């Protein structure tokens, strides 16, 4: 077994496909292929995994992509027209702008492609979870986003019983404390949860700590695994919900792979705006 190999864990019945991030003596550090789970295992517990061609990570789309496409298409097809001239729309669309920090470079690339397809303005950065708080100090004033996604990989340290999952301290989670620190930085930048929507967490993250730090949406209430694209799903839905409306929490989380066990949140306004008149061409002013 070597870095980059796809593997499963025999002790868990081979339920999840991982990629070996690094090998440390006789142990491997593992990152989930379809789930945002960080784990480790002895090399003798690993088996080579065959690639599932229908895995989201290898090209197939999550089922909610069609729903999000219809949401984006709905906005572009329902623009009012100038009186007497049905060929020229009055309004232009401004979906909320996303700043996406991801601890997984492969999933950052996948997310950026999907944001682009759905025409959501976004700036994305690969940042190790431990460095996310520091990165946000610099990036938030530069990007000035409406929505921040703080995600990567997480997990509960081994040897915890099920009844201890909800009482374990934050230090019992691999990266939840890094996510919580990053959320606090975002809230120092903008305290109003309707002005800046924060989506934070990964697999089995400490939901309560992330919400208390100031997140609008976070994982994982039931400490379950979340799909790697679930945070993007929530971000896109917020980006296309009009600012005069609140995001339907149950509807948006119902779209995700993990549902209400994997993601929760508080009532928050959307970030979608319309403007007038219709912009035909963007002109860049010359520097004096």
C-alpha positions in Angstrom: 0.0 0.0 0.0 1.3 3.5 -0.9 0.2 7.1 -1.0 -2.6 7.6 -3.5 -4.0 4.1 -3.5 -7.7 3.6 -3.1 -8.5 1.3 -0.2 -11.2 0.1 2.2 -10.9 -1.0 5.8 -11.6 -4.7 6.6 -12.5 -4.0 10.2 -15.4 -1.8 8.9 -16.6 -4.2 6.3 -15.2 -2.2 3.4 -18.1 0.2 3.7 -16.2 3.4 2.6 -13.6 3.9 -0.1 -10.6 6.0 1.0 -7.5 7.4 -0.6 -4.2 7.0 1.2 -3.0 10.4 2.1 0.3 9.3 3.6 1.9 6.3 5.2 3.4 6.6 8.7 5.3 3.4 9.6 2.7 0.7 9.6 -0.3 3.1 9.6 -2.0 5.0 6.9 -3.8 8.4 7.0 -6.9 8.1 5.0 -9.3 10.6 3.3 -12.7 9.6 2.2 -13.3 9.5 -1.6 -17.0 10.3 -1.5 -17.3 11.3 2.1 -15.6 14.1 4.0 -14.1 11.6 6.6 -10.5 11.7 7.9 -9.4 8.4 9.4 -6.3 6.2 10.0 -5.8 2.5 10.0 -3.0 -0.1 10.2 -1.8 -1.2 6.8 -2.7 -4.8 7.5 -6.4 -3.7 7.8 -6.5 -2.2 4.3 -7.7 -3.8 1.1 -7.3 -2.5 -2.4 -10.6 -0.9 -3.6 -11.9 -1.1 -7.1 -13.2 2.3 -8.5 -17.0 2.6 -8.7 -17.7 4.2 -12.0 -21.0 5.6 -10.6 -19.3 7.2 -7.6 -19.8 11.0 -7.4 -16.1 11.4 -7.2 -15.6 9.7 -10.5 -18.0 11.7 -12.7 -21.6 10.7 -11.8 -23.7 13.5 -10.5 -25.5 13.7 -7.1 -29.3 13.5 -7.5 -29.9 17.0 -6.4 -28.0 18.6 -9.3 -31.1 18.5 -11.5 -33.1 20.3 -8.8 -30.4 23.0 -8.6 -30.3 23.4 -12.4 -34.0 23.9 -12.4 -33.7 26.5 -9.7 -31.0 28.4 -11.7 -33.1 28.0 -14.9 -36.2 29.3 -13.2 -34.6 32.6 -12.4 -33.4 33.1 -16.0 -36.8 32.2 -17.5 -39.0 34.4 -15.3 -37.4 37.8 -15.9 -40.0 40.5 -16.6 -39.8 42.3 -20.0 -39.8 45.9 -21.1 -43.4 47.1 -21.9 -44.0 46.7 -25.6 -40.7 44.9 -26.2 -40.9 41.3 -25.2 -37.4 40.5 -26.5 -35.4 42.6 -24.0 -35.5 41.6 -20.3 -35.6 44.4 -17.7 -33.7 42.6 -14.9 -30.3 40.9 -14.4 -29.5 38.2 -11.9 -27.0 38.5 -9.0 -26.7 35.2 -7.1 -24.9 35.3 -3.8 -21.1 35.2 -4.0 -19.4 32.2 -2.4 -16.0 31.9 -0.7 -15.3 28.2 -0.6 -12.4 26.9 1.6 -11.8 23.2 1.2 -9.3 20.9 2.9 -9.5 18.5 0.0 -8.0 19.7 -3.4 -9.8 17.0 -5.4 -13.2 18.1 -4.1 -12.4 21.7 -4.4 -11.9 21.2 -8.1 -15.2 19.2 -8.4 -17.0 21.9 -6.4 -15.6 24.7 -8.6 -16.8 23.0 -11.7 -20.3 22.6 -10.3 -20.5 26.2 -9.1 -19.4 27.3 -12.6 -22.1 25.1 -14.3 -24.8 26.6 -12.1 -23.4 30.1 -12.7 -22.8 30.8 -9.0 -20.0 33.4 -8.5 -17.3 31.8 -6.4 -13.7 32.0 -5.3 -12.3 28.7 -4.0 -9.1 27.9 -2.1 -7.4 24.7 -1.0 -6.5 25.3 2.6 -5.5 22.8 5.2 -8.1 22.7 8.0 -5.5 23.9 10.6 -4.9 27.0 8.5 -8.5 28.0 7.7 -8.9 30.6 10.4 -5.7 32.4 9.4 -6.7 32.3 5.8 -10.1 33.8 6.4 -8.5 36.8 8.1 -6.9 37.6 4.8 -9.5 36.4 2.3 -12.8 37.8 3.7 -11.9 41.5 3.2 -10.5 40.7 -0.2 -13.4 38.5 -1.6 -16.3 40.2 0.3 -18.6 37.1 -0.1 -22.2 36.6 0.8 -21.7 33.0 1.7 -18.7 31.2 3.2 -18.2 27.4 3.0 -15.6 26.0 5.5 -15.2 22.3 4.9 -12.7 19.5 4.4 -12.3 16.3 6.4 -13.2 15.4 10.0 -14.0 12.5 12.2 -14.3 11.4 15.8 -11.2 9.9 17.4 -11.4 6.1 17.8 -12.4 4.2 20.9 -15.5 6.4 21.6 -18.7 4.6 22.4 -21.9 5.8 20.6 -23.3 7.3 23.8 -20.1 9.3 24.1 -20.3 11.0 20.7 -22.4 13.9 22.0 -20.6 14.4 25.3 -17.0 14.2 24.0 -15.0 17.4 24.1 -14.1 19.2 21.0 -10.6 17.8 21.2 -12.0 14.4 20.5 -12.7 15.4 16.9 -10.0 15.5 14.3 -10.7 18.9 12.8 -13.9 20.3 14.4 -11.9 22.8 16.5 -10.2 24.1 13.4 -13.6 24.6 11.7 -15.0 26.3 14.9 -12.0 28.7 14.9 -12.6 29.6 11.3 -16.3 30.2 11.9 -15.4 32.6 14.8 -13.1 34.6 12.4 -16.0 34.8 9.9 -18.3 36.1 12.7 -15.7 38.7 13.8 -15.7 39.9 10.2 -19.5 40.0 10.0 -21.8 39.3 12.9 -25.1 39.4 11.0 -26.1 35.9 9.9 -28.3 37.3 7.2 -25.5 39.4 5.7 -22.9 36.6 5.7 -24.1 33.0 5.6 -21.6 30.5 7.0 -21.7 26.8 6.2 -19.2 24.7 8.1 -18.1 21.2 8.9 -17.5 17.7 7.4 -18.1 14.1 8.4 -19.0 13.6 12.1 -18.2 17.2 12.9 -19.2 18.7 16.3 -22.4 20.3 15.2 -23.2 22.1 18.4 -19.7 23.7 18.6 -19.9 25.0 15.0 -23.4 26.5 15.6 -22.3 28.1 18.8 -19.3 29.6 17.0 -21.7 31.3 14.6 -22.5 29.0 11.7 -25.8 29.3 9.9 -25.5 25.6 8.8 -23.2 22.9 10.1 -22.6 19.2 10.2 -23.2 16.7 11.8 -26.1 16.6 14.2 -26.1 12.8 14.4 -22.4 12.5 13.9 -23.0 10.7 10.6 -21.0 10.9 7.4 -21.8 13.6 4.9 -21.3 13.5 1.2 -18.4 15.6 -0.1 -20.8 17.8 -2.1 -23.4 18.4 0.6 -21.9 21.8 1.7 -22.0 23.0 -2.0 -25.7 22.0 -2.2 -26.6 24.2 0.7 -24.5 27.1 -0.6 -26.1 27.0 -4.0 -29.6 27.0 -2.6 -28.7 30.0 -0.4 -27.2 31.8 -3.4 -30.4 31.4 -5.4 -32.9 32.2 -2.6 -34.1 35.9 -2.8 -32.9 38.2 -0.1 -36.5 39.0 0.9 -37.1 35.3 1.6 -35.7 32.9 4.3 -34.2 29.7 3.1 -36.5 26.7 3.8 -34.2 24.7 6.1 -36.0 21.4 5.7 -36.2 21.7 1.9 -32.5 22.6 1.4 -31.2 20.0 3.8 -33.6 17.5 2.4 -31.8 17.8 -0.9 -28.5 16.7 0.6 -27.3 13.1 0.7 -27.1 12.9 4.5 -30.3 14.8 5.3 -31.2 16.2 8.7 -28.9 13.7 10.5 -25.9 15.1 8.6 -26.7 18.8 8.4 -28.7 21.3 10.5 -29.0 25.1 10.8 -31.0 28.2 11.7 -33.4 30.3 9.7 -31.5 32.6 7.4 -32.2 34.8 4.5 -31.1 34.1 0.9 -28.5 36.1 -1.1 -30.1 36.3 -4.5 -30.8 39.8 -5.9 -32.1 41.3 -9.2 -31.0 44.5 -10.7 -32.0 46.9 -13.4 -31.5 47.6 -16.2 -30.3 44.5 -18.0 -26.5 44.6 -18.3 -25.5 44.1 -21.9 -21.8 44.5 -21.7 -19.4 45.0 -18.8 -17.0 47.9 -19.4 -13.8 48.1 -17.4 -12.7 51.7 -16.6 -9.2 52.6 -17.6 -6.8 53.4 -14.8 -5.9 57.2 -14.7 
